Amino acid sequence: MVELNAEIRALVADGGVVSPEGRREYERLLVEWVAAVRGTSAEAV
C-alpha cells in the first residue's frame, strides 16, 4: 500500500493538475488502494 500511496502522490504532486492519461492512471490506482484497504483484490471491486 505504501507503493500505491507514493504513485498516487506522484501523480498529483504538480499542484493536483493531472492529464487525461494521468487521470485514468489515478483512478486505477485509487481502485487498487481501496481494494488494499478493504483487504480484497482490485478485480473484485
C-alpha distances in whole Angstrom, upper triangle without the diagonal:
4,5,5,6,9,10,11,12,14,16,17,18,21,23,21,23,21,23,24,22,19,19,19,16,14,15,14,10,11,12,9,7,10,10,7,8,11,11,12,12,12,16,17,16
4,5,5,6,9,10,11,12,14,16,16,20,21,19,22,21,23,24,22,19,20,20,17,15,17,16,12,13,14,12,9,13,13,10,11,15,14,16,16,16,19,21,20
4,5,5,6,9,10,11,13,15,15,18,20,19,21,19,21,22,20,17,18,18,14,13,15,14,10,12,14,11,10,13,14,11,13,16,16,17,16,15,18,20,19
4,5,5,6,9,10,11,13,14,17,19,17,18,17,19,19,17,14,15,14,11,10,12,10,7,8,10,8,6,10,11,9,11,14,14,15,14,12,16,18,16
4,5,5,6,8,10,11,12,15,16,15,17,16,19,20,18,15,15,16,13,11,13,12,9,9,12,10,8,11,13,11,11,15,16,17,17,15,19,20,18
4,5,5,6,9,10,10,14,15,14,16,15,18,19,18,14,15,16,13,11,14,14,10,12,15,13,11,14,16,14,15,19,19,20,19,18,21,23,21
4,5,5,6,9,10,13,15,13,15,13,15,16,14,11,12,13,9,8,11,11,8,10,13,11,10,14,15,14,16,19,19,19,18,16,19,21,20
4,5,5,7,9,12,13,10,12,11,13,15,13,10,10,11,9,6,9,10,7,8,11,11,9,12,14,14,15,18,19,19,18,16,19,21,18
4,5,5,6,9,10,9,12,11,14,16,16,12,12,14,12,9,12,13,10,11,15,14,12,15,18,16,17,20,21,22,21,19,22,24,22
4,6,5,8,10,10,11,10,13,15,14,10,12,14,11,10,13,14,11,13,16,16,14,18,20,19,19,23,23,24,23,20,24,26,24
4,6,7,9,8,8,7,9,11,10,7,8,11,8,7,11,12,10,11,15,15,14,17,19,19,20,23,24,24,22,19,22,24,22
4,5,6,4,6,6,10,12,13,9,9,12,11,8,12,14,12,12,16,16,15,17,20,20,20,23,25,25,24,21,24,26,23
4,6,6,8,9,12,15,15,12,13,16,14,12,15,17,15,15,19,19,17,20,23,22,22,25,27,27,27,24,27,29,26
4,6,6,8,11,14,15,12,13,16,15,13,17,19,17,18,21,22,20,23,26,25,25,28,30,30,29,27,29,31,29
4,6,9,12,15,16,13,14,17,17,14,17,20,18,18,22,23,21,23,26,26,25,28,30,31,30,27,30,32,29
4,6,10,12,14,11,10,14,14,11,14,16,15,15,18,19,18,20,23,23,23,25,28,28,27,24,27,28,25
4,7,10,12,9,9,13,13,11,14,17,16,16,19,21,20,22,25,25,25,28,30,29,28,25,27,29,26
4,7,8,5,6,9,10,9,11,14,13,14,17,18,18,20,22,23,24,26,28,27,26,22,24,26,24
4,5,5,6,9,10,10,12,14,15,16,18,20,20,22,24,25,26,28,30,29,27,23,25,27,24
4,5,5,6,9,10,11,13,14,15,17,19,20,21,23,24,26,27,29,27,25,21,23,25,22
4,5,5,6,9,10,11,12,14,16,17,18,20,22,23,24,26,27,26,23,20,21,23,21
4,5,5,6,9,10,10,12,14,15,16,18,20,21,22,24,25,24,22,19,20,23,21
4,5,5,6,9,10,10,12,14,15,16,18,20,21,22,24,23,21,18,19,21,19
4,5,5,6,9,10,11,13,14,15,17,18,20,21,23,21,19,15,16,19,16
4,5,5,6,9,10,11,12,14,15,16,18,20,21,19,17,14,16,18,16
4,5,5,6,9,10,10,12,14,15,16,18,20,19,17,14,16,18,16
4,5,5,6,9,10,11,12,14,15,17,18,17,15,12,14,15,13
4,5,5,6,9,10,11,12,14,16,16,15,13,9,11,13,11
4,5,5,6,9,10,10,12,14,15,14,12,9,12,14,12
4,5,5,6,8,10,10,12,14,13,13,10,13,14,11
4,5,5,6,9,10,11,12,11,10,6,9,10,7
4,6,5,6,9,10,10,9,8,5,9,10,9
4,5,5,6,9,10,10,10,8,12,13,11
4,5,5,6,8,9,9,8,11,11,8
4,5,5,6,5,6,5,9,8,7
4,5,5,6,7,8,11,11,10
4,5,8,10,10,14,13,12
4,6,9,10,13,11,10
4,7,9,12,11,11
4,7,8,7,8
4,5,6,7
4,5,5
4,6
4
